[in-house]
Structure formats: structure tokens, C-alpha cells
Amino acid sequence: MKNRGIPRLAWLCLIPVVCQNNGYAQVSADTLKGSRIKNFVKTVGGDLLHVATSPLRMSKNDGLQLLAFTAITTGFVSRVDRPIDEEFGIEVDNSYLLPARGLARIGEVYDHISPKRFSTALSIAMLTGGLAFKDKKLLETSRLMFESLLITQWITTWSKDFFGRSRPYTGKGPHHFELFAASGAQGSRSMPSGHTSSAFAMMTVIAERYDRWWMKIPAYTFAVSVACQRMNSRQHWASDVIAGAGIGYWVGSTLAHRQSDQLKSSSVSPYLFGNRLGVAVNF
């Protein structure tokens, strides 16, 4: 994934904050606009800090889940990656990976459009719908989706540079790592899968914000299809997509849960500006 799409998304996600009517007493347009921009920066900064410090707040159960996830990923690297990659390379109808190949056709759409364009189009659609129907939840979801993409992309890019793992098509095998030696070479940037992490980041935010089966199933089916496509095209090993899915899910769910907690702790307080008196609702 490339970084050039982020500035555009940043401006797109600034729109809902500037356009929302928070119910405050009317003040000058410049003052209100400045206040909203400050609130946006404060909100996004708080979310970024919350995700960055989330490992410090892990419970015992969270630690066990992380340990299990690490063990599974390591097991795939050592024992499972090669057989799965070889199986994807064999075009046999009775293969046990036939359902995965079917899902991969859906994921090809995401790869063809590119994650940057897909996320931009989805953001525009969500913002348009949120503004047209004055749906604050939809506007907030678009912001959270942008933040999850930003954080996930940073983690994924740094991890690729750290591991320097060779992609399946290079023929170097699943155990070829050159730590800190990727140097931007695409053939050495296999772990984790950026397509998978971005897809899971977006779909997890949507699934968590709209907690209904008819939202969760399509969202996660799409995310899994992206993972299958990355293996089917031999761009990534199975452990790469597992790692990418874990990163995207962790970031997306952390942000979505933070937003839910903030809504639960919302408060109402008096608001005084000059000779105007009103009520401020704080979220």
C-alpha cells in the first residue's frame, strides 16, 4: 500500500466534523469552524494515542489471546505455509482450497481497484450518505474507518521493513527473512499482508459499529476474500494474511470500542459564551 492516499482521506474525513451541527449556541462562523477543527484534531489525536497505548492496558485474557495468536502464526510459518502455497498453485477441482479460490474472485475486485481507491470511494459514499441523511453515526464511522486505515498502514509498513520476508513467487521459501533489509524491494515485503490488514481494518469498524449479523457476515466475508486472493495470487503466505488480519481487526475493534465507551459516558453541561446561555452535550 502506498502513502499517497492518506492526505486525501484526511481531508475527506475532515468534512463531517466541519459540517456537523453540535447544538451549541450560535457564534461567529470563524469561531465555530476553529472550534470544530480543534475538536477534530483532539479526537483523532486521542484515538491514535489510545491505540498506541492499548498494549499497556491488556488484561490477562488479552495477553493469552495474543500469545495464542502468535503461536498460531509461528506454527503456520514453520509448518503450514509451504503446503498451502503449493496447494494454491495446483489447479484441481477437488482441492480442499476450492472454496478459498471462489472467495478469491471477490478479493480480486479489491486488488484491481487498489486499496487506496477502494477506501477513498467507500469514504466518499459514507460521507455523502451521512451528510444527506444527517446520520451522525455514519459520519463517525467514516472517521473511525480512516483512522484505522492510517494506523494499520503505519504498523504494516513498519512490520514489512522489519521482517524483510520473501514473497512466495520469489522461490526463496517461507523461512527466508532478512530483518531490516527490505529496502523497499517488493519481493521482500511479504509479512504482513497490507491488503488484508487494510480490508480487515475497514470491515471491522463497520461490523463493530453496526452490530447486526447482516452487516457482520458480508463485511468479514469480503475481508476474508481479500486474504484468499493474496494467497491465490502468490503474493503472500498464509501466515502473512493471518498477521495482517490480526493487525486490522485489533486496530479496528479498538477504535470502535473506544467510540462506544465514549458514547456511554456522554454528559450534558451548561454552556456560556458572552451573553448567550445554552446546553452543551459532551461525547
Backbone hydrogen bonds in HBPLUS format (Angstrom, degrees):
<---DONOR---> <-ACCEPTOR-->    atom                        ^
c    i                          cat <-CA-CA->   ^        H-A-AA   ^      H-
h    n   atom  resd res      DA  || num        DHA   H-A  angle D-A-AA Bond
n    s   type  num  typ     dist DA aas  dist angle  dist       angle   num
A0006-ILE N   A0003-ASN O   3.17 MM   3  5.78 156.6  2.23 118.3 124.3     1
A0009-LEU N   A0005-GLY O   3.20 MM   4  6.47 160.7  2.24 151.1 156.7     2
A0010-ALA N   A0006-ILE O   2.83 MM   4  6.08 150.7  1.92 155.8 165.4     3
A0011-TRP N   A0007-PRO O   3.14 MM   4  6.47 154.0  2.21 150.1 154.5     4
A0012-LEU N   A0008-ARG O   3.00 MM   4  6.29 157.0  2.06 147.5 154.6     5
A0013-CYS N   A0009-LEU O   2.88 MM   4  6.06 157.4  1.93 152.0 156.9     6
A0014-LEU N   A0011-TRP O   3.16 MM   3  5.03 147.3  2.27  95.6 105.5     7
A0015-ILE N   A0012-LEU O   3.22 MM   3  5.57 146.5  2.34 103.6 112.2     8
A0018-VAL N   A0014-LEU O   3.12 MM   4  6.35 159.6  2.16 155.1 160.9     9
A0019-CYS N   A0015-ILE O   2.87 MM   4  5.96 152.5  1.95 155.7 164.3    10
A0020-GLN N   A0016-PRO O   3.02 MM   4  5.81 134.3  2.24 139.3 146.7    11
A0032-LEU N   A0028-SER O   2.99 MM   4  6.21 165.6  2.01 156.9 160.9    12
A0033-LYS N   A0029-ALA O   2.86 MM   4  5.96 160.6  1.90 150.2 155.9    13
A0034-GLY N   A0030-ASP O   2.91 MM   4  6.02 161.7  1.95 146.1 151.5    14
A0035-SER N   A0031-THR O   2.95 MM   4  6.11 151.1  2.03 143.3 151.5    15
A0036-ARG N   A0032-LEU O   2.99 MM   4  6.22 154.3  2.06 146.1 152.5    16
A0037-ILE N   A0033-LYS O   3.00 MM   4  6.24 159.5  2.04 151.9 157.2    17
A0038-LYS N   A0034-GLY O   3.00 MM   4  6.18 158.6  2.05 144.6 150.6    18
A0039-ASN N   A0035-SER O   2.91 MM   4  6.14 154.3  1.97 144.8 152.1    19
A0040-PHE N   A0036-ARG O   2.85 MM   4  6.08 150.6  1.94 144.9 153.2    20
A0041-VAL N   A0037-ILE O   2.93 MM   4  6.22 167.0  1.95 154.3 156.5    21
A0042-LYS N   A0038-LYS O   2.89 MM   4  6.03 158.7  1.93 147.6 154.2    22
A0043-THR N   A0039-ASN O   2.80 MM   4  5.92 155.1  1.86 145.0 151.9    23
A0044-VAL N   A0040-PHE O   2.88 MM   4  6.10 174.5  1.88 160.3 161.2    24
A0045-GLY N   A0041-VAL O   2.88 MM   4  5.87 160.8  1.91 144.5 151.0    25
A0046-GLY N   A0042-LYS O   2.89 MM   4  5.96 151.9  1.97 139.4 147.4    26
A0047-ASP N   A0043-THR O   2.95 MM   4  6.23 150.9  2.04 146.3 154.2    27
A0048-LEU N   A0044-VAL O   2.92 MM   4  6.19 163.5  1.95 155.6 159.5    28
A0049-LEU N   A0045-GLY O   2.98 MM   4  6.15 161.9  2.01 148.2 153.2    29
A0050-HIS N   A0046-GLY O   2.88 MM   4  6.00 148.5  1.98 140.2 149.5    30
A0051-VAL N   A0047-ASP O   3.03 MM   4  6.32 158.7  2.08 153.2 156.7    31
A0052-ALA N   A0048-LEU O   3.00 MM   4  6.18 162.4  2.03 147.8 153.3    32
A0053-THR N   A0049-LEU O   2.97 MM   4  6.08 147.7  2.08 146.7 153.8    33
A0054-SER N   A0051-VAL O   3.22 MM   3  5.07 154.9  2.29  98.2 105.7    34
A0056-LEU N   A0053-THR O   2.97 MM   3  5.54 142.3  2.11 115.9 126.2    35
A0057-ARG N   A0054-SER O   2.94 MM   3  5.21 152.1  2.02 109.2 118.2    36
A0058-MET N   A0055-PRO O   3.46 MM   3  5.31 166.0  2.48 103.1 103.4    37
A0063-GLY N   A0059-SER O   2.96 MM   4  6.26 154.9  2.02 150.3 156.9    38
A0064-LEU N   A0060-LYS O   3.03 MM   4  6.33 150.7  2.12 145.8 153.3    39
A0065-GLN N   A0061-ASN O   2.98 MM   4  6.25 154.8  2.04 147.3 154.2    40
A0066-LEU N   A0062-ASP O   2.94 MM   4  6.19 156.2  2.00 148.9 155.3    41
A0067-LEU N   A0063-GLY O   2.95 MM   4  6.14 154.6  2.02 143.1 150.2    42
A0068-ALA N   A0064-LEU O   2.90 MM   4  6.13 158.5  1.95 147.7 153.2    43
A0069-PHE N   A0065-GLN O   2.89 MM   4  6.07 158.3  1.93 147.4 153.6    44
A0070-THR N   A0066-LEU O   2.92 MM   4  6.10 157.8  1.97 147.5 153.3    45
A0071-ALA N   A0067-LEU O   2.95 MM   4  6.16 154.8  2.01 145.6 152.7    46
A0072-ILE N   A0068-ALA O   2.94 MM   4  6.16 157.8  1.98 150.2 155.7    47
A0073-THR N   A0069-PHE O   3.01 MM   4  6.20 166.1  2.03 149.4 153.2    48
A0074-THR N   A0070-THR O   2.93 MM   4  6.07 160.2  1.97 146.8 152.7    49
A0075-GLY N   A0071-ALA O   2.89 MM   4  6.05 152.3  1.97 143.4 151.4    50
A0076-PHE N   A0072-ILE O   2.98 MM   4  6.28 150.6  2.06 149.2 156.7    51
A0077-VAL N   A0073-THR O   3.04 MM   4  6.35 156.0  2.10 147.3 153.7    52
A0078-SER N   A0074-THR O   3.04 MM   4  6.29 161.3  2.07 152.1 156.2    53
A0079-ARG N   A0075-GLY O   2.90 MM   4  5.85 154.4  1.96 148.0 154.7    54
A0080-VAL N   A0076-PHE O   3.04 MM   4  4.47 131.1  2.29 108.6 122.6    55
A0081-ASP N   A0076-PHE O   2.75 MM   5  5.41 155.4  1.81 159.4 150.9    56
A0084-ILE N   A0080-VAL O   3.16 MM   4  6.29 167.9  2.18 163.9 167.5    57
A0085-ASP N   A0081-ASP O   2.98 MM   4  6.15 162.4  2.01 154.2 159.4    58
A0086-GLU N   A0082-ARG O   2.94 MM   4  6.14 160.2  1.98 156.3 161.8    59
A0087-GLU N   A0083-PRO O   2.91 MM   4  6.09 149.1  2.01 143.0 151.8    60
A0088-PHE N   A0084-ILE O   2.98 MM   4  6.26 154.0  2.04 150.7 156.8    61
A0089-GLY N   A0085-ASP O   3.20 MM   4  6.43 134.7  2.42 136.5 148.1    62
A0089-GLY N   A0086-GLU O   3.13 MM   3  5.07 129.8  2.40  91.6 105.3    63
A0090-ILE N   A0087-GLU O   3.12 MM   3  5.30 161.7  2.16 106.2 111.9    64
A0092-VAL N   A0090-ILE O   3.06 MM   2  5.81 123.6  2.39 108.9  93.1    65
A0095-SER N   A0092-VAL O   3.17 MM   3  5.48 158.8  2.22 115.8 117.2    66
A0098-LEU N   A0095-SER O   3.08 MM   3  5.39 156.9  2.14 116.0 116.0    67
A0100-ALA N   A0097-LEU O   3.04 MM   3  5.16 117.2  2.45  99.3 115.0    68
A0101-ARG N   A0097-LEU O   2.99 MM   4  6.37 148.0  2.09 151.3 161.0    69
A0102-GLY N   A0098-LEU O   3.04 MM   4  6.37 147.1  2.15 146.8 156.1    70
A0103-LEU N   A0099-PRO O   2.99 MM   4  6.35 156.0  2.05 148.5 154.1    71
A0104-ALA N   A0100-ALA O   2.89 MM   4  6.08 143.1  2.03 140.5 151.5    72
A0105-ARG N   A0102-GLY O   3.23 MM   3  5.61 145.0  2.36 103.9 112.6    73
A0106-ILE N   A0103-LEU O   2.93 MM   3  5.46 135.5  2.13 111.4 122.7    74
A0107-GLY N   A0103-LEU O   3.24 MM   4  6.67 157.5  2.29 147.1 153.5    75
A0108-GLU N   A0104-ALA O   2.92 MM   4  6.17 130.3  2.17 141.6 154.4    76
A0109-VAL N   A0106-ILE O   3.10 MM   3  5.73 147.3  2.21 113.7 121.4    77
A0110-TYR N   A0107-GLY O   3.08 MM   3  5.26 118.2  2.48 100.0 114.0    78
A0111-ASP N   A0107-GLY O   3.10 MM   4  6.47 156.2  2.16 149.8 156.6    79
A0112-HIS N   A0108-GLU O   2.79 MM   4  5.91 154.8  1.85 146.1 153.2    80
A0113-ILE N   A0109-VAL O   2.97 MM   4  6.12 165.0  1.99 151.0 154.5    81
A0114-SER N   A0110-TYR O   2.92 MM   4  5.76 151.7  2.00 138.8 147.7    82
A0118-PHE N   A0114-SER O   2.93 MM   4  6.09 165.7  1.95 161.9 166.7    83
A0119-SER N   A0115-PRO O   2.90 MM   4  5.92 168.5  1.91 148.5 151.9    84
A0120-THR N   A0116-LYS O   3.03 MM   4  6.14 152.5  2.10 142.3 150.4    85
A0121-ALA N   A0117-ARG O   2.90 MM   4  6.06 164.3  1.92 150.0 154.0    86
A0122-LEU N   A0118-PHE O   2.90 MM   4  6.10 161.4  1.93 152.3 157.8    87
A0123-SER N   A0119-SER O   2.92 MM   4  5.99 152.7  2.00 140.3 147.9    88
A0124-ILE N   A0120-THR O   2.95 MM   4  6.20 160.9  1.99 151.2 155.9    89
A0125-ALA N   A0121-ALA O   2.99 MM   4  6.20 159.9  2.03 147.3 152.8    90
A0126-MET N   A0122-LEU O   2.96 MM   4  6.16 160.0  2.00 147.9 153.1    91
A0127-LEU N   A0123-SER O   2.85 MM   4  6.00 162.9  1.88 153.2 158.3    92
A0128-THR N   A0124-ILE O   2.86 MM   4  5.93 160.8  1.90 148.0 153.8    93
A0129-GLY N   A0125-ALA O   3.00 MM   4  6.15 162.7  2.03 145.0 149.9    94
A0130-GLY N   A0126-MET O   2.83 MM   4  5.97 158.0  1.88 146.3 153.2    95
A0131-LEU N   A0127-LEU O   2.88 MM   4  6.01 161.8  1.91 151.6 155.7    96
A0132-ALA N   A0128-THR O   2.88 MM   4  5.92 161.6  1.91 148.1 154.2    97
A0133-PHE N   A0129-GLY O   3.00 MM   4  5.98 161.4  2.04 146.6 151.1    98
A0134-LYS N   A0130-GLY O   2.83 MM   4  5.36 104.1  2.42 127.4 142.9    99
A0135-ASP N   A0130-GLY O   2.77 MM   5  4.54 144.2  1.90 130.8 140.3   100
A0139-LEU N   A0135-ASP O   3.15 MM   4  6.47 154.9  2.22 148.7 155.9   101
A0140-GLU N   A0136-LYS O   2.89 MM   4  6.11 159.2  1.93 151.4 156.8   102
A0141-THR N   A0137-LYS O   2.90 MM   4  6.07 149.5  2.00 142.5 151.3   103
A0142-SER N   A0138-LEU O   3.05 MM   4  6.32 151.0  2.14 143.2 149.8   104
A0143-ARG N   A0139-LEU O   3.16 MM   4  6.49 149.8  2.26 142.2 150.1   105
A0144-LEU N   A0140-GLU O   2.92 MM   4  6.22 162.4  1.95 152.4 156.9   106
A0145-MET N   A0141-THR O   2.87 MM   4  6.02 150.5  1.95 145.7 154.1   107
A0146-PHE N   A0142-SER O   3.08 MM   4  6.28 154.6  2.15 140.8 146.7   108
A0147-GLU N   A0143-ARG O   2.99 MM   4  6.30 163.6  2.01 153.6 157.7   109
A0148-SER N   A0144-LEU O   2.89 MM   4  6.08 158.0  1.94 146.8 152.8   110
A0149-LEU N   A0145-MET O   3.02 MM   4  6.23 152.3  2.09 144.7 152.0   111
A0150-LEU N   A0146-PHE O   2.93 MM   4  6.20 160.2  1.97 153.4 158.8   112
A0151-ILE N   A0147-GLU O   2.98 MM   4  6.19 171.6  1.98 157.4 158.4   113
A0152-THR N   A0148-SER O   2.89 MM   4  5.83 161.5  1.93 143.5 149.8   114
A0153-GLN N   A0149-LEU O   2.86 MM   4  5.85 158.2  1.91 146.0 152.0   115
A0154-TRP N   A0150-LEU O   3.18 MM   4  6.39 156.2  2.24 142.6 148.6   116
A0155-ILE N   A0151-ILE O   3.02 MM   4  6.31 167.1  2.03 156.3 159.2   117
A0156-THR N   A0152-THR O   2.86 MM   4  5.97 165.2  1.89 152.1 156.9   118
A0157-THR N   A0153-GLN O   2.90 MM   4  5.96 165.3  1.92 149.2 153.3   119
A0158-TRP N   A0154-TRP O   3.05 MM   4  6.18 167.8  2.07 150.8 154.3   120
A0159-SER N   A0155-ILE O   2.92 MM   4  6.06 156.9  1.98 147.1 154.2   121
A0160-LYS N   A0156-THR O   2.91 MM   4  6.13 156.6  1.97 151.5 157.3   122
A0161-ASP N   A0157-THR O   3.18 MM   4  6.44 161.9  2.22 148.5 152.5   123
A0162-PHE N   A0158-TRP O   2.96 MM   4  6.19 145.4  2.08 142.4 152.8   124
A0163-PHE N   A0159-SER O   2.91 MM   4  6.09 173.7  1.92 161.8 160.8   125
A0164-GLY N   A0160-LYS O   3.00 MM   4  5.82 161.4  2.03 146.7 152.8   126
A0180-PHE N   A0162-PHE O   2.88 MM  18  4.56 148.2  1.98 115.6 126.0   127
A0178-GLU N   A0164-GLY O   3.10 MM  14  4.75 142.8  2.24 107.6 118.8   128
A0190-SER N   A0165-ARG O   3.03 MM  25  5.21 161.0  2.06 141.6 143.9   129
A0166-SER N   A0176-HIS O   3.17 MM  10  5.91 161.7  2.21 165.6 168.8   130
A0167-ARG N   A0187-GLY O   2.96 MM  20  5.47 152.1  2.04 145.4 148.1   131
A0170-THR N   A0167-ARG O   3.15 MM   3  5.72 157.7  2.20 115.9 122.5   132
A0171-GLY N   A0168-PRO O   3.18 MM   3  5.91 161.9  2.21 120.9 125.5   133
A0181-ALA N   A0178-GLU O   2.95 MM   3  5.26 146.9  2.06 142.0 135.4   134
A0185-ALA N   A0182-ALA O   2.96 MM   3  5.69 161.9  1.99 132.0 132.5   135
A0188-SER N   A0185-ALA O   3.00 MM   3  5.59 161.5  2.03 118.5 124.6   136
A0189-ARG N   A0186-GLN O   3.36 MM   3  5.35 150.2  2.45 116.9 112.0   137
A0193-SER N   A0240-ASP O   3.17 MM  47  5.27 161.1  2.21 119.5 115.0   138
A0197-SER N   A0193-SER O   3.02 MM   4  6.20 161.8  2.06 145.2 150.6   139
A0198-SER N   A0194-GLY O   3.02 MM   4  6.08 163.8  2.04 148.8 152.9   140
A0199-ALA N   A0195-HIS O   3.03 MM   4  6.16 160.2  2.07 146.7 152.5   141
A0200-PHE N   A0196-THR O   2.96 MM   4  6.11 167.2  1.97 154.5 157.8   142
A0201-ALA N   A0197-SER O   2.94 MM   4  6.01 149.0  2.03 141.0 150.0   143
A0202-MET N   A0198-SER O   3.10 MM   4  6.31 166.6  2.12 151.8 153.4   144
A0203-MET N   A0199-ALA O   2.97 MM   4  6.09 172.4  1.98 154.5 156.7   145
A0204-THR N   A0200-PHE O   2.87 MM   4  5.64 149.7  1.96 138.8 146.6   146
A0205-VAL N   A0201-ALA O   3.33 MM   4  6.44 159.1  2.38 140.9 145.5   147
A0206-ILE N   A0202-MET O   3.18 MM   4  6.51 165.2  2.20 152.4 156.0   148
A0207-ALA N   A0203-MET O   2.85 MM   4  5.97 162.7  1.88 146.4 151.9   149
A0208-GLU N   A0204-THR O   2.83 MM   4  5.90 157.5  1.88 150.0 155.6   150
A0209-ARG N   A0205-VAL O   2.94 MM   4  5.98 154.3  2.01 146.6 153.8   151
A0210-TYR N   A0206-ILE O   2.96 MM   4  5.99 152.6  2.03 147.0 153.9   152
A0212-ARG N   A0210-TYR O   2.74 MM   2  5.78 131.3  1.98 114.8  99.1   153
A0215-MET N   A0212-ARG O   2.92 MM   3  5.31 157.7  1.97 112.4 119.8   154
A0216-LYS N   A0212-ARG O   2.86 MM   4  6.11 164.6  1.89 159.7 164.8   155
A0217-ILE N   A0213-TRP O   3.01 MM   4  5.85 171.5  2.01 148.7 151.1   156
A0219-ALA N   A0215-MET O   3.15 MM   4  6.11 157.5  2.20 144.5 151.5   157
A0220-TYR N   A0216-LYS O   2.90 MM   4  6.01 178.5  1.90 162.9 163.1   158
A0221-THR N   A0217-ILE O   2.90 MM   4  5.84 149.2  2.00 145.7 155.3   159
A0222-PHE N   A0218-PRO O   3.00 MM   4  6.09 157.1  2.06 144.1 149.2   160
A0223-ALA N   A0219-ALA O   3.12 MM   4  6.44 158.8  2.17 143.9 149.8   161
A0224-VAL N   A0220-TYR O   2.87 MM   4  6.04 161.7  1.91 148.5 152.9   162
A0225-SER N   A0221-THR O   2.93 MM   4  6.10 148.2  2.03 142.5 151.7   163
A0226-VAL N   A0222-PHE O   3.13 MM   4  6.48 145.3  2.26 147.7 155.8   164
A0227-ALA N   A0223-ALA O   3.25 MM   4  6.65 154.9  2.32 144.1 150.4   165
A0228-CYS N   A0224-VAL O   2.91 MM   4  6.26 156.2  1.97 152.0 158.6   166
A0229-GLN N   A0225-SER O   2.96 MM   4  6.16 152.0  2.04 143.2 150.6   167
A0230-ARG N   A0226-VAL O   3.08 MM   4  6.37 151.8  2.17 148.2 154.9   168
A0231-MET N   A0227-ALA O   3.29 MM   4  6.63 146.4  2.42 143.6 151.6   169
A0232-ASN N   A0228-CYS O   2.84 MM   4  6.01 161.2  1.87 152.3 158.5   170
A0233-SER N   A0229-GLN O   2.94 MM   4  5.99 148.8  2.04 145.9 152.1   171
A0235-GLN N   A0230-ARG O   3.03 MM   5  5.38 149.3  2.13 162.6 171.1   172
A0236-HIS N   A0230-ARG O   3.18 MM   6  5.61 139.9  2.35 137.6 134.3   173
A0234-ARG N   A0231-MET O   2.98 MM   3  4.91 154.7  2.05 102.3 109.8   174
A0240-ASP N   A0237-TRP O   3.03 MM   3  5.18 130.9  2.27  99.8 113.3   175
A0241-VAL N   A0237-TRP O   3.36 MM   4  6.85 152.2  2.44 151.7 157.2   176
A0242-ILE N   A0238-ALA O   3.06 MM   4  6.34 150.8  2.15 147.1 156.0   177
A0243-ALA N   A0239-SER O   2.98 MM   4  6.08 159.9  2.02 142.1 147.0   178
A0244-GLY N   A0240-ASP O   2.91 MM   4  6.15 158.4  1.96 144.2 150.8   179
A0245-ALA N   A0241-VAL O   2.82 MM   4  5.89 159.4  1.86 143.4 149.1   180
A0246-GLY N   A0242-ILE O   2.97 MM   4  6.15 155.6  2.03 145.1 151.8   181
A0247-ILE N   A0243-ALA O   3.02 MM   4  6.28 158.0  2.07 150.5 155.6   182
A0248-GLY N   A0244-GLY O   2.99 MM   4  6.18 173.9  2.00 155.5 157.1   183
A0249-TYR N   A0245-ALA O   2.89 MM   4  5.97 163.4  1.92 149.7 154.8   184
A0250-TRP N   A0246-GLY O   2.97 MM   4  5.98 161.2  2.00 144.2 149.9   185
A0251-VAL N   A0247-ILE O   3.04 MM   4  6.23 171.9  2.04 157.1 158.6   186
A0252-GLY N   A0248-GLY O   2.97 MM   4  5.99 167.6  1.99 149.6 153.5   187
A0253-SER N   A0249-TYR O   2.90 MM   4  5.83 167.1  1.91 150.1 154.3   188
A0254-THR N   A0250-TRP O   3.00 MM   4  5.96 153.1  2.08 141.7 149.6   189
A0255-LEU N   A0251-VAL O   3.12 MM   4  6.31 163.7  2.15 153.5 156.4   190
A0256-ALA N   A0252-GLY O   3.04 MM   4  6.18 162.1  2.07 147.1 152.7   191
A0257-HIS N   A0253-SER O   2.92 MM   4  5.95 161.2  1.96 147.0 151.9   192
A0258-ARG N   A0254-THR O   3.09 MM   4  6.18 147.3  2.20 138.2 147.1   193
A0259-GLN N   A0255-LEU O   3.06 MM   4  6.34 155.6  2.12 148.4 154.0   194
A0260-SER N   A0256-ALA O   3.08 MM   4  6.38 155.6  2.15 144.7 151.3   195
A0261-ASP N   A0257-HIS O   2.95 MM   4  6.15 156.5  2.00 146.3 152.4   196
A0262-GLN N   A0258-ARG O   2.99 MM   4  6.22 150.4  2.08 145.7 153.6   197
A0263-LEU N   A0259-GLN O   3.07 MM   4  6.33 151.7  2.15 147.0 154.0   198
A0264-LYS N   A0260-SER O   3.10 MM   4  6.35 150.0  2.19 144.7 152.6   199
A0265-SER N   A0261-ASP O   3.17 MM   4  6.38 135.7  2.37 137.1 148.1   200
A0265-SER N   A0262-GLN O   3.20 MM   3  5.13 129.4  2.47  91.6 104.7   201
A0266-SER N   A0263-LEU O   3.34 MM   3  5.18 160.1  2.38 105.9 104.8   202
A0267-SER N   A0282-ASN O   2.89 MM  15  5.22 155.6  1.95 145.7 153.9   203
A0282-ASN N   A0267-SER O   2.73 MM  15  5.22 156.7  1.79 159.8 165.9   204
A0269-SER N   A0280-ALA O   2.89 MM  11  5.33 163.6  1.92 155.3 160.9   205
A0280-ALA N   A0269-SER O   2.72 MM  11  5.33 169.7  1.74 177.5 176.1   206
A0271-TYR N   A0278-GLY O   2.68 MM   7  4.77 155.6  1.74 135.3 129.5   207
A0278-GLY N   A0271-TYR O   2.67 MM   7  4.77 155.1  1.73 151.6 155.2   208
A0273-PHE N   A0276-ARG O   2.99 MM   3  5.20 163.4  2.02 144.1 149.5   209
A0276-ARG N   A0273-PHE O   2.91 MM   3  5.20 158.4  1.96 125.6 131.4   210
